[in-house]
Amino acid sequence: MKKILVRFDDLCPTMNKEQWEKAKVLLKQYDVKPLLGVVPECRDPELLIDKEDLHFFEEMRSLQKEGYTLAMHGCFHECIHQGKTLVSGPGYSEFAGRSYEDQYATIKKGKEILEEHGIHTTIFFAPRHSYDLNTLKALAANGFTHISDGKSHTVWNREGILCVPCRSSGCPAIRFNGYYTAVFHAHEWVREDKAFAYKEFVSLLENHHQDIVDFNEFASRKEGHPFVQMISEKAFIFYENHIRPKLSALHVLIKRRGRKNGRKT
């Protein structure tokens, strides 16, 4: 049995409207209800693409009524802080490294903005998969219940938040039974180095639409033991950061030597 969650990040009033419309056409064609990450008040220059859509939040409310699941995706999508994160590598973050009080205030602000627009959600995920324990504590204190992130094997409760693992930063290869999160950024599809992601989206819907479920079904599974899931997460992160790059480099080296030997013979 395969269960796939389709997740779209970076939705905001100034996103690339044309690319989002392309996505919506296919989502409706295959009757797929994705998880949408809505940025309450976008300040990220990379997402200031189109003229502000004054009907954006109205559209999000409409999609929510149709069965789409909305999540709060950060607050400002402004990654200007540095700190140790739980699952992502080093770099800038909107949340990690900040005090609990600062994170609480930012999350509260984002929630208030969404609710002013009539959007209510208890689901969250951070820009760049970058968050820490203070993020989880602040989320719980603000009434959130789920985060679509983490590298554990299954869902588990951490600091009062149900962590629903998202082991992929893009569209994973769907080979075996299990749970998969396919993450898409529609505004990136216009980039030459990201054009393949749209093709992956189309292929996923064509080949696996019968395996795609909504967020509620995806998150509704037996909770794992916290200690076991913490070890699982750490092992996965270690493999991704240290083992997998070496295996990939070795694979490339073997292929190059194979081509050289082939030319010699």
TORKOLTOR-50466 format. One line per field, with one value per residue (C-alpha): residue number from 1; residue in three letters; x, y, z. Coordinates in Angstrom, 3 decimals, m for minus. Example, Ala and Ser with C-alpha at 12.3 -4.5 7.8 and 13.67 -1.06 7.14 Angstrom:
REM TORKOLTOR-50466
tigu = c(1; 2)
rolo = c(ALA; SER)
c1 = c(12.300; 13.670)
c2 = c(m4.500; m1.060)
c3 = c(7.800; 7.140)
//
This chain:
REM TORKOLTOR-50466
tigu = c(1; 2; 3; 4; 5; 6; 7; 8; 9; 10; 11; 12; 13; 14; 15; 16; 17; 18; 19; 20; 21; 22; 23; 24; 25; 26; 27; 28; 29; 30; 31; 32; 33; 34; 35; 36; 37; 38; 39; 40; 41; 42; 43; 44; 45; 46; 47; 48; 49; 50; 51; 52; 53; 54; 55; 56; 57; 58; 59; 60; 61; 62; 63; 64; 65; 66; 67; 68; 69; 70; 71; 72; 73; 74; 75; 76; 77; 78; 79; 80; 81; 82; 83; 84; 85; 86; 87; 88; 89; 90; 91; 92; 93; 94; 95; 96; 97; 98; 99; 100; 101; 102; 103; 104; 105; 106; 107; 108; 109; 110; 111; 112; 113; 114; 115; 116; 117; 118; 119; 120; 121; 122; 123; 124; 125; 126; 127; 128; 129; 130; 131; 132; 133; 134; 135; 136; 137; 138; 139; 140; 141; 142; 143; 144; 145; 146; 147; 148; 149; 150; 151; 152; 153; 154; 155; 156; 157; 158; 159; 160; 161; 162; 163; 164; 165; 166; 167; 168; 169; 170; 171; 172; 173; 174; 175; 176; 177; 178; 179; 180; 181; 182; 183; 184; 185; 186; 187; 188; 189; 190; 191; 192; 193; 194; 195; 196; 197; 198; 199; 200; 201; 202; 203; 204; 205; 206; 207; 208; 209; 210; 211; 212; 213; 214; 215; 216; 217; 218; 219; 220; 221; 222; 223; 224; 225; 226; 227; 228; 229; 230; 231; 232; 233; 234; 235; 236; 237; 238; 239; 240; 241; 242; 243; 244; 245; 246; 247; 248; 249; 250; 251; 252; 253; 254; 255; 256; 257; 258; 259; 260; 261; 262; 263; 264; 265)
rolo = c(MET; LYS; LYS; ILE; LEU; VAL; ARG; PHE; ASP; ASP; LEU; CYS; PRO; THR; MET; ASN; LYS; GLU; GLN; TRP; GLU; LYS; ALA; LYS; VAL; LEU; LEU; LYS; GLN; TYR; ASP; VAL; LYS; PRO; LEU; LEU; GLY; VAL; VAL; PRO; GLU; CYS; ARG; ASP; PRO; GLU; LEU; LEU; ILE; ASP; LYS; GLU; ASP; LEU; HIS; PHE; PHE; GLU; GLU; MET; ARG; SER; LEU; GLN; LYS; GLU; GLY; TYR; THR; LEU; ALA; MET; HIS; GLY; CYS; PHE; HIS; GLU; CYS; ILE; HIS; GLN; GLY; LYS; THR; LEU; VAL; SER; GLY; PRO; GLY; TYR; SER; GLU; PHE; ALA; GLY; ARG; SER; TYR; GLU; ASP; GLN; TYR; ALA; THR; ILE; LYS; LYS; GLY; LYS; GLU; ILE; LEU; GLU; GLU; HIS; GLY; ILE; HIS; THR; THR; ILE; PHE; PHE; ALA; PRO; ARG; HIS; SER; TYR; ASP; LEU; ASN; THR; LEU; LYS; ALA; LEU; ALA; ALA; ASN; GLY; PHE; THR; HIS; ILE; SER; ASP; GLY; LYS; SER; HIS; THR; VAL; TRP; ASN; ARG; GLU; GLY; ILE; LEU; CYS; VAL; PRO; CYS; ARG; SER; SER; GLY; CYS; PRO; ALA; ILE; ARG; PHE; ASN; GLY; TYR; TYR; THR; ALA; VAL; PHE; HIS; ALA; HIS; GLU; TRP; VAL; ARG; GLU; ASP; LYS; ALA; PHE; ALA; TYR; LYS; GLU; PHE; VAL; SER; LEU; LEU; GLU; ASN; HIS; HIS; GLN; ASP; ILE; VAL; ASP; PHE; ASN; GLU; PHE; ALA; SER; ARG; LYS; GLU; GLY; HIS; PRO; PHE; VAL; GLN; MET; ILE; SER; GLU; LYS; ALA; PHE; ILE; PHE; TYR; GLU; ASN; HIS; ILE; ARG; PRO; LYS; LEU; SER; ALA; LEU; HIS; VAL; LEU; ILE; LYS; ARG; ARG; GLY; ARG; LYS; ASN; GLY; ARG; LYS; THR)
c1 = c(0.000; 1.282; 0.016; 1.253; 0.761; 1.134; 2.409; 2.790; 5.002; 5.277; 1.717; 1.245; m0.443; 2.679; 3.572; 3.786; 0.085; 0.515; 2.449; m0.010; m2.885; m1.065; m0.871; m4.536; m5.720; m3.988; m5.002; m8.640; m8.296; m7.102; m9.234; m6.164; m6.503; m3.012; m1.552; m0.984; 1.600; 0.283; 2.681; 0.712; 2.720; 5.433; 8.599; 10.826; 12.111; 12.238; 8.453; 7.632; 7.055; 3.653; 1.528; m0.296; m3.415; m6.120; m8.270; m5.571; m6.927; m10.442; m9.163; m7.431; m10.668; m12.527; m9.995; m10.178; m13.938; m13.303; m11.203; m7.711; m5.766; m4.156; m1.062; 0.744; 4.107; 6.218; 5.074; 7.101; 9.184; 12.120; 15.120; 17.567; 18.510; 21.126; 20.869; 21.001; 18.016; 16.468; 16.442; 17.899; 21.505; 23.233; 21.999; 19.571; 16.177; 13.058; 12.846; 15.802; 18.181; 15.734; 14.433; 11.150; 9.604; 10.587; 9.338; 6.099; 5.467; 6.211; 3.962; 1.204; 1.486; 1.220; m1.802; m3.539; m2.922; m4.420; m7.415; m8.015; m8.435; m10.809; m8.247; m8.017; m5.474; m3.574; m0.952; 2.440; 5.703; 8.716; 10.602; 13.659; 12.541; 14.315; 13.023; 14.109; 12.559; 11.526; 9.549; 7.602; 6.961; 5.787; 3.535; 1.849; 1.375; m0.335; m2.800; m1.083; m1.249; 0.716; 3.898; 4.527; 8.209; 10.815; 12.767; 11.302; 9.856; 6.306; 4.334; 5.297; 4.518; 7.273; 6.735; 2.968; 3.132; 2.442; 5.388; 4.256; 7.521; 8.504; 11.668; 11.821; 12.588; 11.129; 9.302; 10.527; 10.838; 7.733; 8.933; 7.758; 4.789; 4.901; 4.241; 5.670; 5.452; 5.949; 6.939; 6.513; 7.310; 5.284; 7.040; 10.349; 9.053; 10.074; 13.731; 15.853; 17.376; 13.942; 11.852; 12.124; 9.994; 6.883; 7.433; 7.755; 4.458; 2.687; 4.214; 3.232; m0.405; m0.540; 1.021; 0.047; m3.125; m4.925; m2.371; m2.618; m4.499; m5.333; m3.426; m5.885; m5.612; m1.861; m1.373; m3.820; m1.532; m0.148; 2.172; 5.724; 7.571; 9.363; 12.774; 12.610; 11.505; 14.229; 16.853; 15.199; 15.339; 18.983; 19.950; 18.152; 19.787; 23.232; 22.718; 21.515; 24.338; 27.290; 26.687; 24.542; 26.883; 29.810; 27.806; 26.721; 30.310; 31.442; 28.690; 29.803; 33.441; 32.553; 30.545; 33.412; 35.920; 33.532; 33.263; 37.054; 37.571; 34.920; 36.726; 40.047; 38.614)
c2 = c(0.000; 3.444; 6.719; 9.946; 13.495; 16.303; 19.497; 22.944; 25.498; 29.294; 30.285; 34.036; 36.998; 37.817; 34.305; 33.328; 33.139; 31.530; 28.573; 28.079; 28.034; 25.288; 23.277; 23.825; 22.601; 19.260; 18.986; 19.400; 17.061; 14.234; 15.279; 15.621; 17.545; 18.772; 20.430; 24.127; 26.142; 29.700; 32.499; 34.971; 38.098; 37.420; 39.520; 37.205; 39.068; 35.795; 35.424; 39.008; 37.898; 39.088; 42.067; 41.444; 39.338; 41.004; 37.873; 35.463; 34.764; 34.476; 31.788; 29.958; 29.945; 28.599; 25.812; 24.924; 24.492; 22.204; 19.874; 21.292; 21.433; 24.725; 25.078; 28.145; 28.248; 30.388; 33.943; 36.281; 33.647; 35.807; 33.573; 35.926; 34.056; 31.395; 28.555; 24.815; 23.109; 19.729; 18.272; 20.598; 21.515; 24.747; 27.976; 30.808; 30.244; 32.153; 30.331; 28.154; 29.750; 32.346; 32.453; 30.803; 34.214; 35.575; 32.483; 32.507; 36.128; 35.430; 32.367; 34.250; 37.092; 34.718; 32.968; 36.294; 37.438; 34.259; 34.440; 38.050; 36.653; 33.935; 31.125; 28.781; 25.978; 23.995; 22.730; 24.338; 23.911; 26.193; 27.637; 25.552; 22.725; 24.774; 24.723; 23.745; 22.634; 26.193; 26.275; 23.184; 24.512; 27.866; 26.149; 24.085; 27.167; 28.889; 26.052; 24.228; 20.435; 19.216; 19.977; 18.601; 17.954; 15.717; 12.680; 10.009; 6.746; 7.508; 10.183; 10.967; 13.494; 15.932; 18.853; 18.535; 18.630; 15.612; 15.502; 14.111; 13.214; 14.830; 13.053; 14.633; 18.199; 17.484; 14.670; 11.294; 8.145; 6.059; 2.446; 0.560; 0.542; 3.275; 6.949; 9.670; 13.455; 15.091; 18.747; 21.280; 24.983; 26.044; 29.403; 27.578; 25.760; 28.680; 28.214; 26.194; 24.184; 23.454; 22.809; 19.064; 19.506; 20.304; 17.134; 15.203; 16.693; 15.652; 12.165; 11.746; 12.583; 10.411; 7.348; 7.570; 9.670; 6.652; 6.585; 10.274; 11.087; 14.256; 15.386; 13.984; 10.479; 10.796; 11.830; 9.299; 6.380; 4.682; 6.927; 5.756; 5.597; 8.943; 7.412; 5.057; 7.841; 10.179; 7.529; 6.887; 10.594; 10.964; 7.874; 9.159; 12.588; 11.025; 8.866; 11.803; 14.126; 11.753; 8.380; 9.176; 11.883; 9.457; 6.688; 9.100; 10.217; 6.588; 5.761; 8.634; 7.516; 3.931; 5.122; 7.330; 4.504; 2.201; 4.636; 5.000; 1.248; 0.922; 3.400; 1.572; m1.726)
c3 = c(0.000; m0.961; 0.459; m1.080; 0.163; m2.376; m0.738; m2.295; m0.544; m0.762; m1.611; m1.175; m2.926; m4.985; m6.146; m9.816; m10.593; m14.008; m12.622; m9.768; m12.262; m14.182; m10.992; m10.128; m13.517; m13.000; m9.346; m10.295; m13.287; m11.048; m8.051; m5.827; m2.561; m1.592; 1.478; 0.748; 2.661; 2.942; 3.903; 6.071; 5.168; 2.627; 2.845; 0.843; m2.264; m4.206; m3.830; m4.822; m8.395; m9.594; m8.698; m5.416; m5.938; m3.869; m4.100; m2.920; 0.547; m0.825; m3.196; m0.339; 1.688; m1.322; m1.856; 1.831; 1.477; m1.517; 0.642; 0.216; 3.485; 4.425; 6.581; 7.871; 6.109; 8.403; 8.953; 6.752; 4.881; 5.872; 6.589; 8.255; 11.447; 12.074; 14.536; 14.995; 13.405; 14.110; 10.604; 7.964; 7.388; 8.439; 6.941; 7.449; 9.017; 9.975; 13.313; 14.358; 16.807; 18.095; 21.653; 22.563; 23.228; 19.802; 18.013; 19.968; 18.944; 15.260; 15.149; 16.978; 14.457; 11.501; 12.975; 13.604; 10.028; 8.595; 10.902; 9.894; 6.385; 7.598; 7.407; 10.377; 10.569; 13.180; 10.705; 10.175; 8.325; 8.294; 5.330; 4.390; 6.725; 9.388; 12.958; 16.468; 19.757; 20.611; 17.357; 18.370; 21.881; 20.506; 17.985; 20.695; 22.858; 19.913; 19.399; 16.529; 16.533; 13.464; 11.572; 8.085; 8.605; 10.171; 9.059; 11.335; 10.053; 11.140; 12.980; 16.552; 19.218; 20.066; 22.451; 21.986; 18.180; 15.959; 13.565; 10.207; 8.463; 5.191; 4.112; 0.678; m0.364; m3.795; m5.548; m4.265; m6.353; m5.628; m5.710; m2.645; m0.312; 2.292; 2.931; 0.672; 0.711; m2.688; m2.240; m5.036; m5.501; m8.536; m8.925; m9.555; m12.634; m14.868; m13.901; m16.301; m13.453; m11.924; m15.047; m14.388; m11.241; m13.314; m15.337; m12.081; m10.912; m14.108; m13.962; m10.307; m11.025; m14.143; m12.539; m8.884; m8.578; m7.095; m4.244; m3.346; m0.145; 1.763; 4.829; 7.375; 5.964; 5.542; 9.169; 10.599; 11.347; 14.400; 16.381; 16.839; 20.143; 20.677; 21.395; 18.418; 16.075; 17.321; 16.540; 13.171; 12.364; 13.377; 11.364; 8.260; 8.559; 9.015; 5.928; 3.823; 4.928; 5.131; 3.463; 0.450; m0.997; m0.833; m2.497; m5.234; m5.821; m5.961; m8.459; m10.716; m10.471; m11.411; m14.422; m15.623; m15.336; m17.130; m20.043; m20.195; m20.231; m22.923; m25.167; m24.658; m25.820)
//
